[in-house]
Amino acid sequence: GERVFQSREHTARSRKIEDLRRLREEEIIRSLVHELNDRCGHNTRFLLVIDTYEKVPPEVDEWLVKTFLLGCDEDIDFDLRLIISGRHALKDCNRHWQEEFGDWILPLPVAPFTREETADFLARRRPDIQDPETIEAIYRHTGGYPLWLSLWAERGLGPEAFVSVKDLQTMEERLAEGVVGDPQHREWLRRAALFRRFESRDDLALIIDRDTDAAYDWLTHQPTLVEGRERFWKLHDIPRNIFLVSFFARSPKEFRRLAGNLLRHYQARLAPPWEEWRPLNRRIPLSVDDLKAYLPDIGYYRVLTDGGVGEVFVDMVLRTADKSPEAAEALLAAGLQALEDLKMEIPPELETVRALLTAPTGKPDPQVVNRLEQSSQWEKFSDYQKAIYWNLVGECFYVLDSYQKANEKYRKAVTIEPEYVYAYFNWGYSLANLGRHEEAIEKYRKAVEIDPRYAAAYNNWGNSLAWLGRHEEAIEKYQKAIEIEPEDYWHYSRLDDLLVELGRGEEAIDRYRKITERDPDSARAYKQWGNLLTRLGRHEEAIEKYRKAVEIDPQDAWAYSDWGDSLAKLGRHEEAIEKYRKTVEIAPQNAWAYRRWGDSLAELGRYEEAVQKYQKAIEIKPDNYWYHSRLDDLLVKLGREEEAINRYRKITERNPDSAWAYEQWGDLLTRLGRHEEAIEKYRKAIEIDPQN
């Protein structure tokens, strides 16, 4: 903002820099827009190109739209278009705000230079470099990224600086020239490059065993090479990469020894250790939060220690996906970053694993899942890896509602690993969705034979028994699940539903009365009690239980949301809205609360506000059928049918392979009585996903 104003020729001279610092962000942006207007003159179109070539989070992209474009729309008197380029953040062009602002923005994925483009770049910038081997070495070391190529071309390094271990040392020495003269300091930098970040002297002692205090004091006072954050230090990316690659090339044995120290350091933070949860006859006894917190560092240093991707790393990625695909993705991303840092190629089988992990997120692309099924890369896996691979492919088919295909994959998994407890559980769940409950029960029985403490298997076993009308047996299984996991109130919920169905609601109520007598501070018990009373239609009593739950735990967002639902069922929508507002204050990503908030606003006739809440729910959960349906119904009621239709037109323009969007579009047209058009949309959905 200061630079913008300093460059202005009219008002900037009259403003003091101190005044500019006090300007709010929006005022700076508006002033920038006025500046653009002034300089454009009679131009009718203005392109603003923003380079986000390195990694940026989605919040940056959202800022460009919601703060910059939306914030100053009224001030723009010319046709502004925004082009955002990036190899990471916008590669998939999947931003929720694009539905509203997509016409203003062109997300432009930018790939690194190819070998041919690298040669062309060097021919123009460095005509002295013509040897094919040297050009290949430059391409390999820089990854083809323009930033790296420009950096070394501008510094005037000779061709020899790009090849051999000696030349890596030359790159390192030239980088440090004029900054680091002491060989001891250079050695500290080389070792510190192993760290993604270090927090203390004790961390440094893992790789610098002599003069650790002096090393820490010196490293943390080198702003040109080392940056400090709130709680940690790290080398700047470019010098770190140079020192890291140089160290790996010149002393691979020592490099791997020190990386091993860091690997053991981070492994010690995760309990139980990997060796205890590797076997497939066990469930993973770790929370998703712990996996996400600790595995990326473990994965990164596993690759550095192994000097590449070894079997243990692939085992760990696939096994983690059994518990959480998101945690497995984070682990894989750390390993891929280690490969990139070492300038190593990604093995083809790891690309297959990457495709597998991204497939189950949301609603997978059927074409991607079919490719995974037919891929030959899995043949290179060990039997352990193959079993997990087929289980995960089965999960992909399950999410696509292709239960028969899912069952085939689960069968493959347990054929390879007969004690694979997760595969039996998933197989049972898939069979139950086909209504084949007797067979499902057999799979759940096998799962608890392998792991007698598998509460979720007992819970699902109870579900299948309930479907078959074997209610007393079902109650027994639910009670077993509760006995194993008394803190998991999902098991209580299933038992409550069945008791209410059997007219034994008081029996369920008495259970919560006893629980809260034993543990009067159990907020979850009071919330579950409230949910039970809600199912019995006793909303005033339910409200009292929710009130008690939030007295004990004021941060229980779902208790507020459930409280709001009970109020809404009593027609007390203004009060319900206050509870939904409190829910999203605590949990801003609670899409359900936004959807129910929209319902209450619609009941009060505040339709525009309701539309906004439904849109927010969709922004958080873009694939949720019911949120889209709620918004469509309201727009139709308001006579804004074309606006509803145009939403799907935009979605399918951005993502032409979105089967669910075509299906939803067809549902909307059906509600409007436009059946011929609806048929075309359903036909398109089935072309994309024949299993739908």
N, C-alpha and C positions, 0 to 999 in steps of 0.2 A: 504494500500500500504506500509506503513512504517513497519507494522508487517511482511509482506511478505519478505521485504528486510532484516529486522533484522534477520530473520530465515535462510537466505541463507548462505551457508558455503564458497562460493568462492568470489563473488563480493561485498556482503553486507558490509564486514568488511572495504573495501576501500572507501566506500561512507559515507559521512556525512549526518545526518538526515536533516540538512538544505538544502542540495542538493536535497534530495528526495522530500521535500516539493515543490520544484520548478518544479518537473517533471510534464509534462502534463498527463492528465488522460490516454490517449492512450499508453504512454510510460510505465506507471505503469502496465497496462493490459498486454502489450507485455512482460514485464519482468516477470509477473506472469506466462504467458504461457511458457516462456523459463524455468522457475523454474519447472513447471510441466513436461516439456520434460526431463529435467535433471534427475528428480527423478523417472520418469517412467522407464528409462533404456530400456529393451527389451520388455516391455509390448506392446501388439498390440492394446489394447483398454483401454480407460480411462473414467470412469464415474465421472462426476462432479455433485454432488447432492446439490442443493441449496434449503434451507428450507425457504419458505415465508409463514410460517404457519399463522401468523397474517395478518391483512389487509394490502395489498400493492396496489398502483394504477397501472393501465396498463402500465404507463410509465416505471416502474421498470422492468417489464417483457420485454418491448421493448428494454430497455437498455441492458439487458443480451444478447439479440440477435444481435441488430444492432451495438452496440458498442463493446461488448466483442467478440462474435463469428465472426461477419462479419469483425470487425476491425482487427482481428489477424488470419484470415483464413490461410493466406500464411505462418504463422509461426508454424502452428500445423502440426507436422509430424507423428501424430498417430491418431487413429480413436476416435475423441472426441464425446461424447454424453452428453447432458444436461438433467437432471431430475429436474423439478421444482415442488414442492409440495405446496399446499395451500388450505385452506378451503374456502377462499373468492375470491381472485383475479383470480384464475384459475379454479374455480369450474365448469364453463361452457365451459372452454377450447375454448373460442371464441376470438382469437386474429388475427387481419388482417395479421400480419407478418408471421403467420403460413403457409400461402400459399407458401411463398418463402423458409422458413426455417424449415418447419414442420418435415422434415426427421431427423433433428438434435436434436429434442426436444421431450421429453415425459412429457406433463403436467399431474401431478398426483394429483387428488383431495384427500385430506386427511380428513376423518371424525373424530369427537371426539370418545373417547373410548365408547363402549357400557357398560351397567351395568356389564356384564360378564367380559369384558376386564378390567374394573376398579377393580373388585374383584381380578382378576389374578395379576394385577399390584401391588395391596396392599399386596397380599399374598407373593409376591417376595420381595417387598421393606419394608413392615411393617407387619411381621408375627404376631405382637401383636394385630393387628386389624382383628378380625374374625366375630364379631357380625353382622348379616345381616342388622339390623336396622342402625347400625353405617355406614356400607358400603353404604347403600342407601342414608343416609344423606350426606356422603362425595360426592357421585356421584351427588346429587342434587345441592350441594353448589359449586362444581367445574365445573359442566357441562360436566364432562368427558374429559376436555382438559388436555393433558399431562403436559403443563406448570404449571397449578395449582396443579395437583396431585404431580408433582415433588417438587414444592416449599414447600408444606406442609409436604410431606414425609421427605424431607431433613432437615427441621427445627425440626423434631422430636416431633411435637405436639401429644399429647395424643388423643385417640379416642373421649374423651369428648369434644374436641375443635370443633367438627363438628356438634354438635346437640344442639338444644334449643337456646332460646334467650341468656341465660347465656353464652353458649359456643360461640356464635357470639361475645359477649363482650370479651371473652377470646382471640379469634383470633385477634380482634382489639387491645387489650392490648399488646399481644405478638408482633404484628407488630410494635407498637409504642415504645416498650420497648427499652430503651437506646437512644431513639431519642426524645421522647416527654414525659417529666415527669409531666409537669404542667397540672392539670385537665382542666383549662380554655383553654389552647392551644388545648387539645384534643377535647373539645366542638367546638372550631372554625373549626378544621379539619372535624369534623362530619358534621357540617352545610355546610362548603365549598364543601363537597362531592356532594351536591345537584347540584352544577354548572357543566355543561359540560365545561364551561369556564367562567371566569369573567374578565372584562376589567378595572374596576375602583373601587374606594372606594364606589361610589354610588351603584354599583351592589351589593357589599357585604352588604350594609345597608338594602337590601331587606330581608336578612335572619339573619343578626347579628345586632341587634338594639342598642347594648351597646358596647362601646369601639371599634367602627368600625375602626377608624384610627389605633389603636394598633393592631387589628386583621389583617388588610391589611399589615401593616409593617412586622408583624411576618410571615404571610403566604408567602409573596413574598420573604422571605429570608430563605426558607427551601428547598434547592435543592434536598435533598433526597426524599422529598415527593411531592413537587410542582414544576412543570416546567413552565418556562416563554417562550412565543413565542413573535413575533413581537409586537402584540397589545393586547395580553390577557394572562391570567394565568390559569392553570388547575392542578388538582391533577394528579399524575401518575396513570395509569389505575388500577393497582393491589391494591394499598392502597385506591384509591377512591372507588373501588367496595366493599372492606371490610367495610369501614366506612359507605357507603351508605346502604348496606344490614343490618348492625348492627343497624343503626339509624332507618330504616324502621321497624325492628323487635322489637326494645325496646320501641319506641315512635311513633306508627303509626299515631296517631292523630296530634301530633306536626309536624311530617314529612309531612303529607298531607297539613297542614296549610301553611308551608313554601313553599312547592312545588306550592301551589296555588298562593302565592305571585309572584313567578317567572312566572307562567302561565299568570297572569294578566299583568305582565311587558312586556312579549313578545307579548301578544295579542294586547296591546296598540300600538305596532309598525305597525300593519296591519290595514289599513283603506280602505273600511268600514269593520266593525267587522263581524265575522262569522254569527251572528244572521240575518244580513241584506242580505247575499247572500245564506243562506241556502234554502229558498223557491224555488221550482222547476219551478215556473212561472216567474222566473227572470234569466237573464244571469249573469254570475259571472263578476262583474265590476272591476276585478283586472288583472294586467298583469301577464304573466307566470313568468317573472323574480321576481316579488314581491312574488308570491306564493312559488317559489323555495327558496327565501331568508328567508322568515319568518315562513313558516309552519313547517319545521322540529323542531325548538325549541318549537313551540306551541304544536305540537304532542307529543314530548318527555315529556313535563311537564304536559300535559293533562293526560297521562298514570300514571305518578308519583302521581298526585293529586287524581286521581280516585283509585289509588292502583291497577291498572290493566286496561284491555281494556273495556271501557264502550261504550254505544250506541253512545254517541256524537263523540267519536274518529272514529268509523266505518262510521258514517254519513259523517264526514269531509273528510275522505279518499276517499270514493266513490264520493262525490260531487265534490271534487277537480279534479277527473279524467274526469269529464264532460268538464273541460277546458284544462287540461294538464295531461296525464298519467304519464309523467316524474315527475311533481311536486307531484302528488299523491304517486308515488313510493318513493320519498324522504321523504314525510310525514310518510308513512307506515314504512319505514326503521328506522326512528327515534323512532316510537312507539315500534317496535320490539327490538330496542336497549334498550329502557327503561325496557321492560319485561326481557331481558337478564340480565340487571344490577340488577334487583330485584330478579333474579333467579326464574322467573315464566314461566310456560308453555305457549306456543302459542295456543290460542283457535282454534279449527278446522275451524270455519268460517273465521278466519283471514287468514288462509292458502289458502282458496278459493279466498279471495280478492287478495292475493298476486299473485296467478296464473292468475287471471283476469287482473291485471294491467300489468303483463309482457307479456301477450298474444298479445296485439295490437302493440307492439314495432316491427317495421320493418314488416316482413311478418310472421304472427303467424303460429304456428304449427297446422294444421287442427285437429290432434288428441287431442291436448290440448283444443282447442275450443269446440270440441264435448263433451269432458269430462265436461267442464264448463256448457254446455247446459243441460247435464244429471245429474249434481251434485244435491244432496239433501240438501247440506249445506245451500243453499239460502233460504230454507223453514224456517230457524231460524231467518231470517232477518225481520225487520219491513217493512210495506208497502212502506215507503219512500225508504228504502234501496233496496227492491225488484225492484222498478221502475228503479232506477239507474242501478242496476245489469243487468237487461234485456236490457237497452239502451246500456250499454257497451258491452254486449255479441253481440248485434246487430252490433255494430261497428266492432267487430272482424270478423263477417261473411261478413260484407261489404268489409273489407280489403282483404278477401279471394275471393272477387268477387261473393260471394254467396248471391246475392241480395234478392232472395225470402226468404231465411231464415232470413236475416237481417230484412226484412219487418215484419216477424212474431214477432220478438223480440221487434221492435219498437211499434207494435200494443199492445203487452203485457204491455209495459211500460206505454203507455197513457191510457190503460184500468185501471191500478192501480192508476195513477196520471193524471187525464184528463187535467191538466194545465201544463204539463211537456214540456216546450218550446223547449228544446234541442232535445227531442225525435221526435217532429213534424218536426223540421228542418232536422234531420238526415233521417227520413222516406222519406221526400220529395226528398232529394238528392239521396237516393237509388232508388226510383221510377223513377227518371229522368234517371238514368243509365240503366234502363230497357226500356227506350223510352216511358214510361207512363207519359207524361208531363202534361196532364190534371189532373191526380190524384196528381202529384207532386205539381201543382199549388194550389190545395186544402190544402195540408199540409203547404205550405208556407203561404197561407192566414191565416190559423189557428195560425201559429207561430206569425204573426204580429198582429193578434187580441189580443193574450195574451201579447205580448211585442211590442208595436207600434214603438219602437226605434231599432228594430232588423235589422240593415242594411244588414247583410249577407243574411238574408231571402229575402229581396227585391232584392238583387243582383241575387240570384239563381232563384227567380221568373222571373226576366228578362231573364235569360238564357233559361228557359223553354218556355217562350213566343217567344223568338227568334227562337228556334227550330221549333215551330209551325207556323212560318212565320208571327206572329203578332208583326211586328217590332215597330210600334209606341207605342204600349202598353209596349213593352220591354224597349224602350228608357225611358218611363215614370218611370218604376221601377228602372232602373239604376240611373236616376236623383234623385229619392227619396233616394236611398242608399247614393249617394254623398252628398245630403243635410244633412243627419244624421251624416255621417262620412266623412267630406271634406278632412281629412288628409290621408284617406286610398285610395291609388292610384290604388289598385286592382279594385275598382269599376269603376274608370276612364278607366282602360284597357279594361274592358268588353264593355263599351259604345263605346270606340274608335274602337274596332274590328267590332262592328255592323255598325257604321257610315261609316267605310272604305268599308265594304261589300256592303253598299247601295250607294256607290259612293259619300258620303258626307264627305270626308276626310277634306276638307277645313273648314267645320263647327267645326270639332274636333280641328283642328289647332287653329282656332279663339278662342276657349275656353281657351287653354293654353296661348295664347297671352294675354287674359284678366286677367287670374290668375297671370301671371308674371308682368303685369302692376300694379296690386294691391299689389303684394308681390314679389318684384324683388329678394329677397333672398331665394326664395323657390327652393332649390336644387332638391327636389323630383319632382316639376312641370317641371323643365327643363329636368330631366332624362326621365320622362314620355312623354314629348314632343318629345324627341329624339327617344323613342321607337315607337311612332306613325309614325314619319317620316321614320323610318326603315321599318315599315310594308308597307309604300307607296313606298319603293324603293328609297327614296331620301336620300342616305347615307351621302353625303357630308354635307347636312344641319343637319342631325342627329348628325354627329360628332361635329358640332359647339355647339349643345345643351348639349351633354355629357361633352364637354370641360367646358362649363359654369357651369354645375352641380358640377364638381369636383373643380372648382375655389371657389365655395361657400362652399362646403363640401368635403375637400380633403380625408376624411375617408370613402367616399361612395364607397364601394367595387363593388357593382353591377353597378354603373355608369361606372367604369373602364371596367368591364366585357362586358357591352353592347357596349361601345365604341370599344372594341376589336372585337366584332362580326361585327359591321359595317365596320371596316377596313378590316376584313377577307373577307366580301362579295365584297369588292372592289379589292380583290387580293393583298392587302398590308399586307402580313402575318408577315413580320418582325416587323412592327409597332404594329400589333395586338398582337404579342407575348409579347411586352413590356407592353401592357395594362393588359394582363392576369397575367404577373409576378407581376405587381403592385397590382392586385386584391388579389392574394394569400399572398402578404406581409401584407395586411390589414386584410384579412380573410383567414387564412391558411386552414380552413375546407371547402372552397368553391369548391366542387367537379366539378361543372359545368365549372368553369374556367380552371381546369386541363384538363377536357375533350376537351374543345375548343382549348386550348393550343396544345394538342395532334393533333387535326385536322389540325391546321396551320403548325405544324412541318411536318406532313405527306404530306401536299401540297408542302412543300419545299424539300421533299425527305429526310428529316432527320428522318428516320424511327425508329432507335433505341431510340432516344430521345422521339419520339412520343409514343413508347411502354411504356416508363417509366412514361409519363404523364397519359396515360390511366390506368396504374397500380395504380398510386397515386389516381386517381378519384375513382377507385374500392375500394381501401383501406379505403377511407372516406365513400363511399356509396356502401357497398359490395352487396346489393340486387338490384342495378339499372341495369335493362335489357339492356339499350342502351349503357352503359359504357362497359359492357362485349361484346356486339355486335361489338362495334367499335374496341376493342382490337382483337377480333377474326378475323374480316375482314382484319385487317392489318397483323396479323400473317399468315393468309392464303395467302395474297398477297406476303408475303416474303418467301413463301414455307415452313413455319414452322407449318404445320397443326398439327403434333403430339404434339408440344409444347402447342398449344391451347387446344387440346383434353386432354392432361395430366393435365391441370389446373382443369378441371371439375372432372377428376378422383381423384385428391387430395381433392377437395372440398367435394365430395360425400363420400370419405373414412372417412373424419373427421366428416361429418354430413350426414349420410345415409338417413335421412328423409327430405332432402332438395329438395322439388318438383321443385322449380324454377331452381335449378342447373341441374337437369335431363332434364327439358324442354329446357333450353339454350343449353345443350349438344346436344340434338336432333336437334335444329336449326342449330348448327354448322355442324353436320354431313349431314344435308339436303343440306346446301350450298356446301358441298364437294361431293354431289351426292351419298353419302353412305346411301341410304334410308332404307335398311333393319335394319342397326344398329340404325338409327334415330328412327325408329318405336319402337325398344326395349326401348329406353330412354323415349319416350313419354308414352309408356305403364307404365313404372316405375313411372313417374311423376303422372299419373292418379291413380295408386295404392295408392300413398301417399296422394294425394289430389283429391278425386273423383269429386270435384266441379270445377275443373280447366277446 
